[in-house]
Amino acid sequence: MKPVVAIDGPSGSGKSTVARMLSEKLGYLHLDTGAMYRAVALAATNRGIPFGDGPALSRMCGEIHIELNQEPRGIRVLLDGEDVTEKIRLPEMSMGSSAVSAVPEVRAHMVRLQREIGDKGGVVAEGRDMGTVVFPRSKAKFFLDASPRVRARRRWLELQARGHRVEFRNVLEEMVKRDLCDSSRGNSPLKKADDAVLVDTTDKAVEEVVRILYDRVLELERLHD
């Protein structure tokens, strides 16, 4: 069976771009777990549910339907049949996803769904606890990181490209806050798995990062043939 590739790291480390390109190169499915939590945050916002209300969020997770469609230009996210790909990338959804992902009831729903998707292997899963919690037995674990300013600039340029006019300093401040929130939460905090390969993307082109991961996955595939 083809492996599950687990890619973790903070916002702006390059996870999404690397995971998308790597999945295309390997012919694997791209599982964007961050998009799933963003969709939950959007659904909660639409329903007026506080991000910390575990019981209400749990009921909501049992009612909504999140679908990830892999297309040539990337993942399209559907929430109850509506394409919310652009909506979930708004700055407020970044903090919202961090908040709801810390709720045990939400994580239980999402982890179960993520594991169902990864059961057959051949998946590139990216998030913040792929190697530590969701797929701890994966042999292909990676942790991507970069300096906060570099990560913030990547996020700022992404928002600019989407037409959102925001100040760089605000993006940097939000990213630092989210880093603290993600790494200090009690439930599935952001951290590197002991057996994950650390890749510092600060000064690396995305193609170089993809090549590092690709070579490692091919090596694992040969070992298990």
C-alpha positions, 0 to 999 in steps of 0.5 A: 500500500502506498504511504500516507505522507504527513506534512506539518508546520505553522502557517506560511511554512509552505505546507499547502503549496508543497503538499499540492505539488507533491501530491501531483508529482506522486499521483496522490490525493491532497488532503488539506486538513487546514481547509476543513477546520476553516470550513468549520469556522465558517459554518460556525460563524454563519450559524452564530455559534461561538468558537469555544462552544464545544457541544454546539460545535459538535452537533454542527459537525454532525450536520454539515458536509465538507467536501474537498475536490482536487482540481488542477488548480488546487483544492476546491472546498464545498460546505453543504454544496457551496463553494467556499474556497475563497471565503475560508481564506479570509484573515478572520477565518485563519484565527477562527480555524485555530480556535475551533481546531482546539475544541476536542469535539471538533477535532474528534469529528475531523480526525475521524474523517481524515483517517477515513480518507487516509485509510487506503494510503496514497495521500499527502496530508497537511496540517498541524498534527498529521504526524503526531495525532492523525497518522502517527504510524506514517513513515513519511513525516515532515515538518516544514518551518521558516522564520516568522517574517518570511512566513508572514510575507508569504501570507501577505503576498497571498492575501494581496493576490486575492485582492485583500488590502491588509498591512504587513505588520497586521499579518505578522502580528496575527501570525505570531498570535496564531503560532502561540495559540496553535503550539500552546493549546492542550489538545493536539498542539502544533509540534514536530513528531520525533521521527519527522524530517525537519525542512527549513523553507526560509531560503529554499525554493518551493521546487527544492522542498518538493524534491526533498520530500519526493525523494524520501517518499520514493525511497519509502515506496521502494522499501515497501514494494 
